[in-house]
Structures are given as structure tokens and as C-alpha cells.
Amino acid sequence: MVKKTTRQMPLDWQNTDESHAKIAVQITPSASKNEIIGMQNDVLRIKISAPPVKGKANKELIDYLSHLLGISKDRLEIVKGHTSKNKLISIDGLSKVSILEKLLSNTTT
């Protein structure tokens, strides 16, 4: 059975007053292109074109998120999961709701 991804906002993302957020992401490296897949169990699923070698996928993830969110790369940081597909990303300057809206508006599936 295939689990369907949704565009629903996780309950813990509903505080609109924050200007700092941490989001859980699961990446699939070595994809044909960078793309947001959707949300599943409060985890943002993202395909990244770079391979998981010498931090290339991590760098590509930060570059891609920076582009989609319209913020500089120095406002994004991988705080957990540097060598894992499951990561925790810290984002300064945007609320969780704003982040979710911007990223899920780019969902391809």
C-alpha cells in the first residue's frame, strides 16, 4: 500500500508569530531534479539531484530551500542528520506557516 502525501499543515506548525522555525525533512538524493514531494507524517519530503557524497546533497538542499523561500543561504542550517536522509533544518526570519505555504506551493505530486 502506498502512503499518500498531503498538503495539510501540521498542528505544531500553526504558530504564526515565530520568526524562527525548525522543520523535519526527508531527502531522496541523486534524483533527476530537485522537487518538493509533499508532507507525510509532519515531514517534508524533497528530492535532491545531487548525490550523497562529501556533503553535496546537503549543499544542494540548502541552495534549493534558499531559492524557494527567497532567503539567503546563511539563514538556513542543518542542525541534525548531516549524514542521514532524515534532517532537521533551522530557518531564521520566517514563520513556520510562511515556510510551509511557500514550500508546499512548489509541490509536484
Secondary structure as UniProt FT lines:
FT   HELIX           11..13
FT   TURN            16..17
FT   STRAND          20..28
FT   STRAND          35..40
FT   TURN            41..42
FT   STRAND          43..47
FT   TURN            54..55
FT   HELIX           56..69
FT   HELIX           73..75
FT   STRAND          76..80
FT   TURN            82..83
FT   STRAND          86..92
FT   HELIX           96..104
FT   TURN            105..106
//
